[in-house]
Amino acid sequence: MVRSQIVEYVFFFGFMAIVAYIAWQMLAPFVSALALSAIIVTICYPLYVKILRLVPRHNASIAALLTTIIVLLVVIFPFFFIVSSLVNEAIAVYNAVTSGSIGFESTLATIENTVSHYAPGVELNLIEYIKQATAWLAGNVGAIFAGTASTVFSFFIAMIGSFYLFRDGQQLTHRLVEISPLPNEQDELILHRLAQAVRSVATGTISVAIVQGVLTSIGLSIFGFERAVLWGTMAAFGALIPSVGTSIVLVPSVIYLVVTAHYGSAIGLSIWGMFAVGLIDNLLGPYLISRGNTLHPFVVLIAVLGGVAVFGPIGFIVGPVVISLLMVLLELYSKHISETAAMAAEDESVTINVNI
């Protein structure tokens, strides 16, 4: 009887593993699109709830369709345009650097000589740094545009997935909780923390960095810089570094304007950086970041860079969310270990009392 049950279990789980592997191979090409759908729905679900209250007869399908259209117009199209511009500028700068026609080699050489004069032990190779940075951007972010047809199809799948997750996401969540072998309260805690992580990362640290990057791009455009989208993107990454911020781009830009004798533009860009960009960090940043984001800014930076390298542009949010999930699982594990230790200590105490 026991042997028969073992054979049944081995056959069942072996067969299930084979089917699961085949299903994974079928779904793997759409993982990024489905992840994007889940992120969009998690962030915008409160909007869907508000629209659901306003549509006739509280029709879930109409509300899901309207929310998806709003997301497409307000978020996806502008994001697609910015990323496209970023990749084009990164490729243009990379080609200019590799061909030796970047256009301001003499200015960079002057900056390097000035630094070497005041700090003899410091050697700069700004051209090489620019080349490496643009190569990384063109290689990692540009991967999404490797095939136009596949990119459009992935976004199409993401939008369809968003529609159905808006409409049926609650039922799917309840089904996952029922299927999971973990206790329901732990499943609900994991899902709650994941949703909290997605919203806090998207509307907290990442939002502040994006706003600062956009304002940096606007300031650089106003004061005569080309490739403003590229430098604004670098400023956004710099905004994720504690105690560095957008100064990683603004300070060299001001120095460049001073070296090239554009003193008025240098003063104007300095004022723009202190007020337009700096006030966002000091006023908007603390409010948004305090809304549930428990990750250290440096951890967010590493998670963003790793997420972009693995998942492409959506890794900007997926990376920190994965780290947040790891923190939740470690917290549950620690809680389980502490509860087990407490139960063991209680049992031992009971045994000692009985023996006495």
Residue pairs with C-beta under 8 A, 6 or more apart in sequence:
27 34
30 154
30 157
32 154
32 311
32 312
32 314
33 154
33 155
33 157
33 158
33 161
34 157
34 158
34 161
35 311
35 314
35 318
36 154
36 158
36 161
36 314
37 157
37 158
37 159
37 161
37 162
37 165
38 161
38 165
39 198
39 202
39 314
39 317
39 318
39 321
40 71
40 75
40 158
40 162
41 48
41 162
41 165
41 166
41 169
42 194
42 195
42 198
42 199
43 198
43 199
43 202
43 203
44 67
44 70
44 71
44 166
45 166
45 169
47 67
47 70
48 63
48 64
48 67
48 166
51 63
51 66
51 67
52 58
52 60
52 63
55 62
55 63
55 66
56 62
60 166
60 167
61 167
63 166
63 167
64 163
64 164
64 166
64 167
65 163
67 162
67 166
68 159
68 162
68 163
68 166
71 162
72 159
76 155
76 159
79 313
80 155
82 229
83 141
83 144
83 313
84 145
85 229
86 137
86 141
86 229
86 230
86 233
87 137
87 138
87 141
87 142
87 145
89 227
89 229
89 230
90 134
90 137
90 138
90 141
90 142
90 230
91 134
91 138
91 142
92 227
93 102
93 130
93 134
93 227
93 230
94 131
94 134
94 135
94 138
96 102
96 103
97 127
97 130
97 131
97 134
98 131
102 108
102 127
102 130
104 256
105 127
107 256
107 259
107 260
108 126
108 127
110 259
111 124
111 126
111 252
111 255
111 256
111 259
112 124
112 125
112 126
114 259
115 122
115 124
116 122
116 123
116 124
133 234
134 230
137 230
137 233
140 308
140 309
140 312
141 308
141 312
141 313
143 312
144 151
144 312
144 313
145 151
165 172
173 191
176 187
176 191
177 184
177 187
177 188
177 191
180 187
182 190
186 332
189 328
189 332
190 325
190 328
190 329
190 332
193 324
193 325
193 328
194 321
194 324
194 325
194 328
196 292
197 292
197 293
197 320
197 321
197 324
197 325
198 317
198 321
199 291
199 292
200 289
200 291
200 292
200 293
200 294
201 293
201 295
201 300
201 317
201 320
201 321
201 324
202 317
203 288
203 291
204 288
204 289
204 290
204 291
204 292
204 293
205 240
205 288
205 289
205 293
205 295
205 297
205 300
205 320
206 300
206 304
206 316
206 317
206 320
207 288
208 239
208 280
208 281
208 284
208 285
208 288
208 289
209 236
209 237
209 239
209 240
210 236
211 280
211 284
212 235
212 236
212 239
212 245
212 246
212 277
212 280
212 281
213 232
213 233
213 235
213 236
213 237
213 239
213 246
214 232
214 236
215 272
215 276
215 277
215 280
216 231
216 232
216 235
216 236
216 246
216 249
216 250
216 273
216 277
217 228
217 229
217 231
217 232
217 233
217 235
218 228
218 232
218 276
219 250
219 269
219 272
219 273
219 276
219 277
220 228
220 231
220 232
220 249
220 253
220 269
221 228
222 268
222 272
223 257
223 262
223 265
223 268
223 269
223 272
224 262
224 265
225 231
225 253
231 249
231 253
232 249
234 248
234 249
235 246
235 248
235 249
235 250
236 246
237 301
237 304
237 305
238 244
238 245
238 246
238 247
238 248
238 249
239 245
239 246
239 281
240 297
240 300
240 301
240 304
241 248
241 297
241 298
241 301
242 296
242 297
242 298
245 281
246 273
246 277
246 281
247 273
250 269
250 270
250 273
250 277
253 269
254 266
254 269
254 270
254 273
257 263
257 265
257 266
257 269
258 266
293 300
294 324
294 327
295 303
295 320
295 323
295 324
295 327
299 320
299 323
300 320
303 319
303 320
303 322
303 323
304 315
304 316
304 319
304 320
305 319
306 315
306 319
307 314
307 315
307 316
307 317
307 318
307 319
307 320
307 322
308 315
308 316
308 319
309 315
310 319
311 318
311 319
